[in-house]
Amino acid sequence: MLRAAFALLLALLAAPAFAQDANEGRHGGHAVHPAPLADRPSGTTSPDLPAPNANDTTERITGFNSDITVARNGTLTVVETIGVYVTGDQIHHGIYRDFPTLYTDKNGMRVHVRFDVTSVTLDGDTVDYTTEDIDNGVRAKIGSADSFVSTGPHVYVLTYMTARQIGFFDKYDELYWNVTGNGWIFPIDYAGATIHLPKGTRILPSYSFYTGRQGDTGQDATAELLSGDTIRFHTTRRLDSYEGLTIAVPFAKGAVVPPSEAELRRDFIVENASSLVAVFGVLVLAIYFLTSWWHHGRDPQRGTIIPLFAPPANLSPEAVRYIYRMSYDRKAFAAALINMAVKGFLKIEESGRTYTLIRTGKNERETGLSASEIAMSDALFTSPTDSIELKQTNHTAVQKAITGLQNALKAECEKHYFITNSGWFWGGLGILALTGLASAFLADNSGPSIFITFWLSGWTAATAFLLHKMWDSWVSVWRGPGSRVWNFVSAVFMTLFALPFAGGIFLGLYVFGESMTWWASGALVVGGLLAYAFYHLLKAPTALGAQTLDQIDGFKMFLETAEKDRLEILHPPSVTPALFEKYLPYAIALDCENQWSKKFEAQAAAAGMGSDNTYVPLWYTGSNFNNLGASGFASSIGSALGSAAASASTAPGSSSGSGGGGFSGGGGGGGGGGGW
């Protein structure tokens, strides 16, 4: 009903392009035109076809003659006389004729043409036929499943009407017509076509013909101008399977009335409704997102950034990262764990590829844990002397700790330091979803288009997850935890597993474009990119958040500035082991742990600590510090703990581990056929 109403609304924009014929056949679906059909005797011939070769008993088309009458309004009445020799190999009940009705112009827009069967006969008698939609057109299926065609020669006559086949150019008009189609599975002994233009038409001498397979420019045919408005073409050799005859007949302008601007506009809108809805919907989406960002997502004015030698007051490292990114990620969990260790609440023990968190016996108040760290502690430990390994067997506790951290950070930071404007984002996502569904619904093949829309959305989400996992696996190769060789093997495996899924996206996009249009699919892809971009752009700090971000940037400047003299005038504190440990969680939270640890190493060397690794954090046990030094340890511990926690939070078994300017076949008409 909605589709019909939409078409009716568009039809009001202009008058119909031409009146429908009173005996118009049904286009699409399964319209059955009953007529009695008994097993027929062979031997029937037609005066429009040459006599078949009696010595050739192979199944083939013995003759294909097309008689085409062009009306002044551009409508074509086509009578195809098709002689066949039946052996029962392919032809049992009859033949089928495929006719293209859907084309794509040079701009990628859709063009539909009529194909209305008016009559079908076999050996002079009316015969059953049905029409059904195929990928780019209509199939006329001639015959009945209840009857068989006898061995020998037979003649089918198919009469149909079509329109919008005339090309209108600056100096002439033209019928460019694929007479036989290049899709026949049978060879064709003879093919011919007679073109009748409106009385008084002057056919121009530049008419031409082409034979062969699709794209060929063979000249195995001849043409005869019968009168000023009638011309005859016929082949001079047998056409093999999937070869055809195409003709081009130019004629003086004025013989055929071109469609009006209103008719062209109406046809363009109706035929490209899917593309127009997609493009218009994405334009609305872009305006919606820009307006939402302008009114709600713009950042407040930021202040001048000056170096600060301490983090913002009362903000834990995990809160600093959450505010800085305006979202949660696994590094916030790692920064929180290391901060809990630095405060003496727990120790971190690394053995091979496994991390163990061990309670020291001190309580939360004694060590000054933040609210988010207390939420993690409550999930991870059941007693003051408890311990837990970050591995999948403990996924319930680890996932509970991650969830507790996320909830605590959200309560502490969102709306106070920044706003996500998630309501405006979800509104845009709704516009995109409605646009996609409406565009798919209005596509030529709405069922498959709607399916591919849902499938591609889910597939893309799953592939994004796999690509994220692939990225993490390569990060682990460089930053740990565990054996670099083992991590490399795991990363290669994950890459080989994920890339075919990424290839599936491109295959899905191709099918998407073919099912709808490339304009529609391209517009919806742009819409998806807009949604991704504005998911981040709509987030904005509050006034308090902007001030806090200025302080965070100032503190980060101190953590990552390597040149001593640049900050010396401000009298920065000496980077002692205690200060290094205290600020290490913040450096991890701000992605400058490597610079911070190198700064500590430089000052430690200047203080005479040397390079004999006499310093090791009391809260850490493992080989990383001794093997890598402070800078290597700091670079690896944050990502290693984050990766270990992420892996430990996933339940075993919940993710998969397996993995002349023209050519034969050009112009209107065409198609092909076969037997059934």
N, C-alpha and C positions, 0 to 999 in steps of 0.2 A: 504493500500500500504506500509506504513512504517513497519507494523508488518511483512508483507510478505518479505520485503527486509531484515529485521533483521534476519528472519529465514533462508533466502537464504545465507546470509553472514556466519551465524554459520554453515550451512550445508557444506560449503566449507572446514571446518576444518578436515573433515574425510569423508570416503566413507559411503554410506548408510548401515544401519545395516542389512537389508535384502531387496531382491527385492520385490516390491509390486505385489501381485497376479493380474493376468489379469482381473479376475472377481471380484475384490475387491469391496465390498459394501461401501456406503458412510457413514462416521462417523460424526455424529453431524448434526445439521440443521434439515430439514424436508424433507429428500429424500424419494420420493414416488415411489414404485415399483408396477405398476398397474397389476392387474390380475382379471379376472371376478370372482365374488363371489355371488352365489345365496344362498338362505336359504337352508341349507344342511339337508339331512335326518340323523337321528342318527343311532347308531349301528356300526360305523366303529371301527375296532380294529387294533392292530399292533402286528406282531410277536415278536417285541422287548420288549413288555410289557405283564405282566400276565393279564389274563382276569379279568375285574372289577367285584366286588361283585354286582350281579344283585339286591340284596335285599336292598342295600344302595342307596337311591336316594337323598342324600345331595350333594350340590355343593362342589366339591373337585378335587384334582389331584389324579387320580386313579393309575397313574404310571409315574415315571420320570426316563428315562434311558439316560445316557450320554455315547457316544462312542467317545473317544479322541485318535487321532493319532498324535504322536510327530515326527516332521521332524528333520533331523540332524542339520538344522540351528536354531532349537528352536521354529519354528512356530508350533502352535497347530491348528489342524482342528477338530472342535467339532460338533458332530451331537447330538442334544438333542431331544429325542422323548418324548413328554409330553401328556399323556392321561388325559382328563378332563371329568367330568360329569357335564353337564350344566343344571341348573334349571331356569336361568334368574334372579337369585338374584344379583350376582355380574357380571356375564358374560352375556353381551348383544350382543355386536358386535365382541368380541374376547377377547384375553388375551394380556398382555404385559409382557415383560421380561426385568428386569433391570440388567445391567452388569457393575461392577465397572471398571473404566479405570484409575482412579487417586488414587495414594497411597502416603503415607508419610513414609519415611524410618526412622531408629532409630536416624538419625542426623537432622530430621526435614526437609529434602529436598524432593522435589516432584519427583515421578516416574510415567510416563504415559505408558500404555500398549495399544496395538491394540485391536479393536473389530470391525470386518468387517463382516457384515451379507452377506452371499452369496446366500441363498435360504430359503424360508419358504413355507411350505405346510400345508394344512388342509384336513385331510382325503384323502391324496394322491394327491390333486390338488393344484396348485400354488395359493397363496392368497396374497392380498394386505398387505403391511406393511410400516411403516414409522419409522425412527430413529430420536430421539431428545435428546439433552443434558439434563442431570439432574445434581444434585449437585456434585456428585463424579463419574459420568460415563455417560452411554448411555442407553436410554430406547428404546427397539424395540417394537413398538405398532402394534400388528397383528390384521388385520381385517379392515373393512370399516364402516364408520358412516352410510352408505346407506344400509347396510345389517345386518341381525341378524342371530345369530347361534341358531339352534333349540335345544329344550330340549333333553337331552340324552347324551350318550358317544360320544366323538370326540377325534381325535388324531392330535396334531400339531407336525411338525418336523421342528426344527430351526437349520440351519447349519451356522456356522460362523468360522472365523479364528482369532486367537489372538497370541501374541508373548510376549517375555520377561517375561515368567511365570516360567522358570526353574531357580532353585537356584543352584549356583556353589560354592561348598565348597572345603576344602583342600583335603579331602579323598574320596569324593563322590559328585554326583550331585543328584538333587531331583525335582520331581514335587509334590508340595504341593497345593492341589486343592480343592476348595469348590464346590462340585458337583452341589448341588441344589440351593445354596444360602440360607440365613436365613431370607429372607424378604418376603417370600410367605405368603399371607393372608389365603391361603387354607391349610388344612391338606393334607398330601401326604401318600397315602396307601402304596406305594412301591417306593424305590429309588435304582438305581444301576448305576454302572459306569464300563466301560471296557477301560483299558489303553493299547495302542499299542505303544511301544517304537521302535526306529529304529532296523532293523534286526541285530541280533547278540548281542544286549544289554543284560547285565546280571543284572537282578533285584536283589537287596540285600534283605536278609531275614528280615530286620528291618522295613518293610512296616507296616503302621498302619492306623487306621480309627477312626473317632470321630462323635458322633451323639448328637443331642440336640439343645438347644438355643445357641446364641452367647456366646462363652467362655466355654461352657460345654465340658466335656471329656467323654461322654457316649460311651459305647461299644456295642450298639445295632445294630451290623452289622457283616458281615463275609467276608472273602477274600479267593480267590482261584487263585493260580498261574497257568495259562493256558499253559504257555511256558516260556522260559528264558526271553522273551521280552514282554509278555502279561500277564496282571493280571486283575481279575474281582472282584468287590466289590458289595454287596447289603445289604440292611437293613433287620433286623429281626423283626421289629415292625413298626407300623404306626407312622409317624412323624406328630406331631400336628402343628398348625399354628406357623410360625416363628421358626420352628425347621428345621435342615438340616443335610446333610451328607457331611463330609470332609474327604479326603484321603491324605496320604503322601506315595509316592513311591520313595525310594532311588535307585540309580543304579550306576554302575561303571562309572568312569570318561572316557571321550573319545567318548561316544556315541553321545553326542550333542556338537557341536562346540560352545564354549563360545564367546561372543562378544570381539572384539579387544579393545585395549586401546583407539585407535582413535574413535571407535564407542561409547565406554562408555563416553569419553570426550565430544563428540558431543551431545549425548543424555542428559548428565548432564547439559550442557550449555543451550540447547534449552528448556529443561523442567524446569529449574530453572532461566530462564532469569530475571524474576521479582525480585527474591531474589538477584541475582548477581548485577543487576543494582542498587538496593537499597543500598547494602553494598558498592559497588564501589563508588556510588554517595556520600554517607556519608563520606567515606574516603577522597574523593576529597574535600568535604566541610570542613572536619577537617584540611586538609592541607591548604586550602584557608584561613580559619580563623586564623590558627597559623601564616601563612606567613603575613597576613594583620596585625595581632597584633604585630609581631616581627618588622615590618618596620614602623608601624604607631601608634600602641596602647601602646607601652611600656612607662611607666612613666619615666620622667627625674630623675636624681639623686636628692634625697631630702637632705636637710641640717640637722644640729643638732637642736633639738627642745628645746627651753629654754622658761621659763614662761614669758609671756607678760601681762601687766596689762591694756591693752587697745586693742580694736579690730583693724584690719588693717585699715589704713587711707582711708577715703572716701568710705567705704563699709557699706551699710545698713545691718541690720540683715537678711533681705530676700535675699540679694545678697550673704552674707556669707553662708547661707544654700544652695543656688543654686550652688555656687562654690564647697562647701564641698561635696555635693551629686552628683554634675555634672548632675542634673536633677531637675525638679520642683515637689513639692508635696504640699499638703494642709497646712502643717505646715509653709511653707514660707508665705502663706497668713495670717495665725494667727500671726506670728512674725511681719509682716508688720503692721497689725492693732494695735497691742499693742505698737509698736514703734510710730505710729501716735498718740496714746493716751498719751504716755509718753511725747511726744513733745508738747502736749497741743492742738493738732488739733481737736481731738474728745474725747468724753467720751463713756465708755462702760457701758451699763445698763443691768443687768441680772435680769430677773423676771421669775421664774419657769423654763421652758425649752426654753425660748426665749431670744435672745440677741438683743439689740437695739444699733445702733451706732448713736451718737448725735454730730453734729458739734458744736464747741465752739464759732464760729464766727471769729476765727483767720484764716488768709490765708496761702497758701502753702509756700510762701517766708518767711513770718514771723516766721513760725515754722520750717523751714529748711527741708521740706520733700524731699525725694529722687525722682528721675524721675519715678521710679516704683510706689512709693506711690502717686505721683501726678496722674498717670494713673488710679490708684484705686479710688482716690478721684473724678476724673472727671466722673467716671462711677456710683459711689454710691450716690453722692450728686448733687443737682441742685442749692443750695443757701448756703450762709454761716451759716444759722440757720436751715438747713435741718436735717432730721433724717431718718433712714431706719432700719427696722427690718430684721434680717437674717432669713427669712422664705420663703417658696416656692412661695408665692404670689409676691415676689420681685425677682424671679429667673432670669429675664432678666437683671436687673441691677447687681446682684451678679455675674452672669456668665460673663457679660461684664467686671466687675472689675477683675475677675480671668484671663480672656484672656488678658486684658491690662497689668496685672502684669507679666504674662508669656512672653508676647512679649517684654516688657521693660527689663526684666532680660536676655532674650535671646540676645537682642541687646547689652546689657551692658557687658555680661560675656562670651558668646560663642565666640570662636576664639581668644579672648583676654586672658582668664584664662584657658580655656580647649577646646578641640575639641572632637566632638562626633564620628567622622569617620563614620557617618551614611551611606555615599555612599558605603563604604566597607561592612557594615552590610547588606544593601539592596541587594548588589551583592550576598552575601552568602544566603540570603533568597530566591533569585531567583534560585540559584543552588538547594536548598532544594525543592522548588516547582517543578522544572523540574524533579528532581529525583523522587519525589512522583508520578507525573503524568506518567512518563515513566514506573515506576514500576507497577502502576495500569493498564496501557495500556497493558503491557506484561503479566498480570496475567491471570489465566485460565478463570476467569469470569471478563473480563475487564470492562463491563458496571457497575455491582454492585461495583467493586473495585474503579472505578473512582468516583462514587457517594459517597461511604463511605469515600473516601479521602477528598472530599470537605465538606461533612457533619461533619466529625470528626474535621476538622480544625475550622469550624464555631462554633461547639458545645464547643470545648475546649476554644476558646476565650470568649464565653459567660459565661462558667462556671468559668473561671478565674476571670471575673468581679464579679460574684456572691460571690465567695469565698473571694474576696477582701472586698466586702460589709459585709460579715459575720464577717471577722476579725475586721473591723471597729466597728461593732455593739458590739463585746465583749470588744474592747478597751473602748467604751463609758460606759460600765458597771462599769469599774474601774475608769475612769477619767472624766465622765460626758460628755455632760452637762445634767442637769435635774435629775429627780428621778431615783435612782439606780434600784428600783423595776421595773419601767416602762422600763428602758433600758434593764434589764435582760429579761423581757418578749419579748421585740423586738428582742433581740439577739437570744433567743431560737427559735422564729418564723423564723428568717432569716436562722438559722442553719438547721431547719427542711425543709426549702424551698430549700436551696442550696445543701444539701447532696445528694438528688436524682439525681441532675444534675451531681455531681461528680461521682455517680454510673454509670450514663449514659456514662461517658468517658471510664470506665473499660469495660462496655458492648460493646461500640463502638470499643475498642481495641481488644476485643475478636472476634467480627464479622470481624474486619479488618484483624486479623491474620488468620481467617478461610477463608476469601475471597481471600487473597493473600497467604502469608506464614508467619510463625512466624519470620523467618529470615528477611523478608522484613519489616514487621510491626515493629519489634524490632529495625531495623536499622533506620527507619524513626523517631521513638520515640527518639532514641539517637541523630538524626539530630536536632530535635526540642529542646532538652536540650542543644545541642551545640549552637544553635542560641540564646537561652535565656542567656546562660553564656557569650557569646562573645558580646551580646548587651551591657553588662556592661563592659567587659574587654577591648573593643575597645576604650572606652572613656579614654582620657589621658590629664593630665594638660600640659599647655605650660610651658616654662621656668619661665615666670612671674607667672603663676598659681601655680607652685611648690613652689616658694618663698612665695606666698600668703598663700598656705596651711600650710607651716611651721609656719607662723605667726598665722594663725587660730588655729592650734594645740597648740601653746604656750599660746594663750589667753584662750583656753578651759581648759588648765592645771590650770590656775589661777581660773577659774570659778568653777571647780569641785573639787579642792584640799581642803579637809576638815581640815587637820592637820595644825594648824597655824604655828608651828615651822618649817615645811618643806620649807616655803617660807619666813620666817621672815628675813632671812639674806639678802633677796633682797628688803626689805622694801616695802611690798605691801601696797596699800592704804587701809584705813579703809572702811569697807562696811557700809556706811551710808544709810539711806532711799533713798536719791537722787541717790547714786551710784547703789543701788540695783535695782531701777526702770530703770535707764539708761541702765544697762546691762541685765535686765531681758529679753528683746526681743532677745538678742544674745544668752542667755542661752537656751531659747526655741528653737532657730534656731539650736543649737548644741546639743540638747537633754540632757542637764545637768541642767534644770531648778530646779529640786528637790535638787541637791547638792548646787546650788547657793543660793537658798532660805534658806536652812538649815544653810549655812554659815552666811547669814544675821541674822537669828534668834539667832545664837550663839553669834555674836558680839553685837546684840541688847540687849540680856540678860546681857552680860558683861557690857554694858553701862548703865544698870539700867532701861531699858524700861520694863522689866518684861514680864509676860505672860498675861497681861490684855487686849491685842489687842488694845492698844492705837494708833497704827499706821494702817491706811487704805489709800491706794492710792487715791488721789484726782480725778483721772480719771476713777475710777470704783465705781459703785453702785450695791450692791447685797449682797446675804447672804454667798457666798462662802468664802470670806476672813474671816468673823467673825467666821464661823463654822469650817473652816479648818486651819486657820493660814496662814502664808506666804508660808510655804513649800507646804501645801495641795493646796492652791490657785494657786501657780505657776505651780504645776503639772497638775492641771485640766484645767486652762484657755486656754493654748495653744491648747491642743487636742479638748477642747470643742468648741472653736472658729473655728478651722479647720473643725470639723464635722458639725457644724451649717452652715458654709459657703458652704461646699460640698453639704449638703442636700438642702440648699436654691438655689443652682445653677441648680438644676434639675427641669425641667418643670413638673407640676402635670400630672399624667397619662402617662408619657413617659416610666415607668418601671412597670413590672407586680408585683402584690402582691399575686397571687394565686399559689397553688402548686402540657503325654509322650513328653512334650515339645510342643505339639500341642493342638488344641481345635476345637470344632465345630465352623465354621465361619472363621477359619484362612485360610491363603494361598491365592492363586490367584483365579480367577473366582468369584463365589458367586453371590451376589445381591439378587434378588427375583422377585416377580411379583404379578400380580393380574388380575382382569377382568375389562372390560370397556364396 
